[in-house]
């Protein structure tokens, strides 16, 4: 009998995950939006269930016979949703970019004897895996990562589109950026230390500090680690203006007798402006470099991962790179014994060479370009 997967969230990434997994497994997508569910049912024959995933009793019933649960909800829902899934005693693979400390989930999951793999996208996700893979076989002294997803057509004023909730994207602009320098954790404002970077296929992009190391800060003792977000040049200036003017604030303000959060208004305004329309082409690019030594001999590796909109399937690049990383981890969960109970960060998954190779091969099998260069 086919194993059953419940996918919580049917947005652009959740739908991509659902379509891919439905080729091998029995899939049900749970979402509050009926139009999203109708499309999945009509176009792909995928089972659907309209439900508010924050409703614990309904969720428990839906998850009763699930072999695996996938979390693909916006970040502000992710942490509490994972708690509910853990309490239902189900293994889970999650891609939500939630702001809470994921390690607070570890003991809860261990007590329920379940495994929760978090941050299983391109970044965080593959970015962490690269560190975990090399750190298992060599002494890593330095890790640098730059990553971004952008539309090919630069439309004023934003020159940006996304497959994620605007609130999740805005988190990259306001969440303090943590990185490691000479063994010490440093915290700076997001959007700090800008630099221009040249890419052969794309041209010049702008990079700045962002909080993308995530679990690496606690699991990996590499003395120098940093992650930066990539956007088109000029982006930082207007983002700083909006941030400093309070448009990204969660602090309630009073407007004509009503209390509102500026971030909620901003999100609603940006939702139609940042939405990737059908057929709108985008690309994803990630450059990750690992430096260190193997048997006291200096070594360095550079990963360049590139993908673009797939015209045949109509799937956007950021949905492909995030979604197919997630489905690769799901395959591991369903076909390989997962001994560890509790929280499972992506770098720990990739510490097993076979798992890392399978995930990277899975990405390449879907046309995602992965180029690995030995620097020295």
C-alpha positions in Angstrom: 0.0 0.0 0.0 1.3 3.5 -0.9 2.5 5.5 2.0 0.3 8.5 2.9 1.7 12.1 3.1 -0.3 15.0 4.5 0.9 18.4 3.2 -0.1 21.4 5.3 -0.2 24.4 3.0 -1.0 24.4 -0.7 0.7 27.6 -1.9 3.1 27.7 -4.8 5.7 25.7 -3.0 3.3 23.4 -1.2 1.6 22.6 -4.5 4.9 21.9 -6.1 5.8 19.5 -3.3 2.4 17.8 -3.6 2.6 17.2 -7.3 6.0 15.7 -7.1 5.3 13.4 -4.1 2.0 12.3 -5.6 3.9 10.5 -8.3 5.0 7.9 -5.7 2.8 8.3 -2.6 -0.8 9.0 -1.6 -0.9 12.7 -1.0 -3.5 15.0 0.6 -3.2 18.7 0.7 -4.7 20.7 3.5 -5.4 24.4 3.1 -7.9 27.1 3.9 -8.1 28.4 0.4 -10.7 26.5 -1.7 -9.4 27.8 -5.1 -6.0 26.4 -4.4 -7.4 23.0 -3.5 -9.8 22.9 -6.4 -6.9 23.5 -8.8 -4.8 20.6 -7.3 -7.8 18.3 -7.4 -8.8 19.3 -11.0 -5.4 19.5 -12.6 -3.5 16.7 -10.8 -6.1 14.5 -9.1 -4.6 15.2 -5.7 -6.8 14.6 -2.6 -7.6 17.8 -0.8 -9.1 18.8 2.6 -10.2 22.4 3.3 -9.3 23.1 6.9 -7.8 25.8 9.1 -4.6 24.1 10.2 -4.5 26.0 13.4 -7.6 24.1 14.5 -6.1 21.4 16.7 -9.0 18.9 16.9 -9.6 19.0 13.1 -5.8 18.6 12.5 -5.6 15.6 14.8 -8.3 13.9 12.8 -6.7 14.6 9.5 -3.3 13.3 10.6 -4.6 10.1 12.1 -3.3 7.7 9.4 -0.4 9.9 8.0 3.0 8.3 7.5 4.6 11.7 7.1 3.5 15.3 7.4 5.0 18.2 5.4 4.8 21.7 6.7 4.5 24.4 4.0 2.7 27.2 5.8 3.9 30.8 6.2 6.5 31.4 8.9 4.3 33.0 11.5 2.3 29.7 11.6 5.2 27.3 11.4 6.4 26.9 15.0 3.0 26.3 16.6 1.9 24.0 13.8 5.0 21.8 14.3 4.1 21.6 18.0 0.6 20.3 17.1 2.0 17.7 14.6 4.5 16.5 17.2 1.7 16.1 19.7 -0.1 14.0 17.2 2.9 11.7 17.2 3.9 12.2 13.5 7.2 12.6 11.8 7.5 15.9 9.9 9.5 17.7 7.2 9.1 21.4 7.3 10.0 24.4 5.1 8.5 27.3 7.1 10.9 30.1 7.9 9.6 30.7 11.5 11.4 33.2 13.8 11.3 31.1 17.0 14.2 29.0 18.2 13.7 25.6 16.6 15.6 23.8 19.4 12.7 24.5 21.7 11.0 21.7 19.8 13.7 19.1 20.3 12.7 17.6 23.7 9.0 17.7 22.8 9.7 15.6 19.7 12.0 13.2 21.6 9.3 12.6 24.2 6.8 11.7 21.4 9.5 9.6 19.7 9.2 11.4 16.4 11.6 13.2 14.1 11.1 16.7 12.7 13.4 17.9 9.9 13.3 21.6 9.7 14.4 24.2 7.1 14.4 21.7 4.3 14.4 24.2 1.4 17.2 25.7 -0.7 18.4 28.3 1.9 18.1 27.5 4.7 18.3 23.9 3.7 20.8 23.0 1.0 23.0 25.8 2.2 23.2 24.1 5.6 23.7 20.7 4.0 26.8 21.8 2.2 28.4 22.7 5.5 27.2 19.5 7.2 28.5 17.3 4.4 32.0 18.8 4.4 32.2 19.2 8.1 31.8 15.4 8.5 34.9 14.7 6.4 37.2 17.7 6.8 38.1 20.5 9.2 36.0 23.5 8.0 37.4 26.9 8.9 35.3 29.1 6.8 31.9 29.1 5.1 30.3 31.8 3.0 26.9 31.7 1.3 25.1 34.1 -1.0 21.6 33.2 -2.2 18.6 34.9 -3.8 15.6 34.3 -6.0 14.5 37.1 -8.5 12.4 37.7 -11.5 14.2 38.1 -14.9 12.2 41.2 -15.7 13.0 44.1 -13.4 9.8 46.1 -12.9 9.9 49.4 -11.0 9.7 50.0 -8.1 10.4 46.6 -6.4 12.3 44.6 -9.1 11.3 41.6 -7.0 8.7 38.8 -6.9 8.2 35.9 -4.5 6.5 32.5 -4.2 6.4 33.0 -0.4 4.2 35.1 1.9 5.4 38.8 1.9 5.7 38.6 5.7 8.2 35.8 5.4 10.3 37.8 2.9 10.1 40.9 5.1 11.6 38.9 7.9 14.9 38.9 6.0 14.9 42.7 6.1 14.2 43.1 9.8 15.5 40.0 11.6 19.0 40.7 13.0 21.7 38.9 11.0 23.8 36.5 13.1 27.1 35.2 11.8 30.4 33.9 13.2 33.7 35.6 13.0 36.9 34.2 14.6 34.8 31.9 16.7 32.5 34.6 18.1 28.9 35.1 17.2 28.3 38.6 15.8 24.9 40.2 15.4 24.3 43.1 13.0 21.2 44.7 11.5 19.8 43.0 8.4 20.8 44.8 5.2 24.2 45.6 6.7 27.6 45.3 4.9 26.3 45.6 1.4 28.5 44.5 -1.5 28.2 44.1 -5.3 28.7 40.6 -6.7 29.1 39.6 -10.3 27.5 36.4 -11.7 28.1 35.1 -15.3 24.5 34.3 -16.1 22.9 37.1 -14.2 25.2 40.1 -14.1 25.7 42.3 -11.0 23.6 41.6 -7.8 23.7 43.3 -4.4 24.4 41.2 -1.3 23.8 42.0 2.4 23.9 40.3 5.8 20.8 38.2 6.6 19.9 35.7 9.3 20.2 32.5 7.2 22.7 30.4 9.2 19.9 29.3 11.5 20.7 26.0 13.2 24.3 26.1 12.1 24.9 28.6 14.9 24.3 25.9 17.5 25.2 22.6 15.7 28.4 23.5 13.9 31.6 24.8 15.4 33.0 26.5 12.3 35.0 29.7 13.3 33.9 31.8 10.4 30.4 31.5 8.8 28.2 34.0 7.1 25.1 34.1 4.8 24.0 36.9 2.6 20.8 37.6 0.6 21.0 38.6 -3.1 18.9 41.2 -4.8 19.1 43.6 -7.7 21.4 46.6 -7.0 19.6 49.5 -5.3 17.3 47.4 -3.2 18.9 48.1 0.1 18.2 51.8 0.0 14.4 51.7 -0.2 14.1 48.7 2.1 16.0 50.7 4.8 13.7 53.7 4.2 10.6 51.5 4.7 12.1 49.7 7.7 13.2 52.8 9.5 9.8 54.5 8.8 8.0 51.7 10.6 6.3 49.9 7.7 7.7 46.6 8.8 6.9 47.0 12.5 4.8 44.5 14.5 4.0 47.2 17.1 0.4 48.3 16.9 -0.5 51.9 16.1 -3.8 53.6 16.3 -5.4 54.8 13.0 -8.8 56.6 13.2 -9.6 54.8 16.4 -8.5 51.3 15.2 -5.4 49.5 16.2 -3.4 48.0 13.4 0.0 46.5 12.9 2.0 48.3 10.1 3.4 45.0 9.0 -0.1 43.7 8.3 -0.9 46.7 6.1 2.4 46.4 4.3 1.9 42.7 3.7 -1.5 43.2 2.2 -0.2 46.0 -0.1 2.8 43.9 -1.3 0.9 40.7 -1.8 -0.4 41.5 -5.3 2.8 43.4 -6.2 5.2 40.6 -5.3 3.1 37.7 -6.6 4.7 35.8 -9.4 2.0 35.5 -12.1 1.6 32.4 -14.2 4.3 32.2 -16.8 6.4 35.0 -15.2 10.0 33.8 -15.4 12.3 33.8 -12.4 15.7 32.4 -11.4 17.4 31.2 -8.2 21.1 31.4 -7.6 23.3 30.3 -4.7 27.0 30.5 -4.3 28.4 28.6 -1.3 32.1 28.3 -0.5 33.7 26.0 2.1 37.3 26.4 3.1 39.4 24.2 5.5 41.8 21.3 5.6 41.8 17.6 5.0 44.7 15.7 6.7 46.3 19.0 7.3 46.2 19.9 3.6 44.3 23.1 2.7 41.2 22.5 0.6 38.4 24.6 -0.7 35.1 23.9 -2.5 32.7 26.3 -4.3 29.1 25.3 -5.0 27.2 27.2 -7.6 23.5 26.3 -7.8 21.4 27.8 -10.5 17.8 27.3 -11.7 15.2 29.1 -13.7 11.5 29.0 -14.4 10.4 25.8 -16.1 8.2 26.8 -19.0 7.0 23.2 -19.6 5.6 22.7 -16.1 4.9 26.3 -15.4 6.7 26.0 -12.0 8.7 28.9 -10.7 12.4 28.4 -9.8 12.1 29.3 -6.1 9.2 26.8 -5.8 11.4 24.2 -7.7 14.6 24.6 -5.6 12.7 24.8 -2.3 10.1 22.2 -3.2 12.4 19.5 -4.6 14.8 19.8 -1.7 11.9 19.1 0.5 10.7 16.1 -1.5 14.2 14.6 -1.5 14.2 14.7 2.3 10.7 13.2 2.3 12.0 10.3 0.2 14.7 9.8 2.8 12.2 9.7 5.6 10.0 7.2 3.9 12.6 4.9 2.5 15.5 5.1 5.0 15.4 4.3 8.7 15.7 7.6 10.6 17.2 6.7 14.0 17.5 10.1 15.6 14.4 11.3 17.4 13.8 15.0 18.0 14.8 17.9 15.9 16.8 17.1 12.8 18.5 20.1 11.1 19.5 19.9 7.5 23.2 19.9 8.2 22.8 16.7 10.3 20.9 15.0 7.4 23.8 15.8 5.0 26.5 14.6 7.5 25.6 11.1 6.0 27.3 11.1 2.6 24.7 8.9 1.0 21.9 11.2 2.0 23.6 14.4 0.7 24.5 12.7 -2.6 20.8 11.6 -3.0 19.5 15.0 -2.3 21.9 16.7 -4.8 21.2 14.1 -7.4 17.5 14.6 -6.9 17.9 18.4 -7.6 20.0 17.7 -10.7 17.4 15.1 -12.0 14.9 18.0 -12.1 17.2 20.2 -14.2 18.6 22.3 -11.4 22.2 23.1 -12.2 24.7 22.1 -9.5 28.4 22.9 -10.2 31.0 22.0 -7.7 34.5 23.4 -8.1 37.6 22.4 -6.0 39.3 25.7 -5.4 42.6 24.2 -4.2 
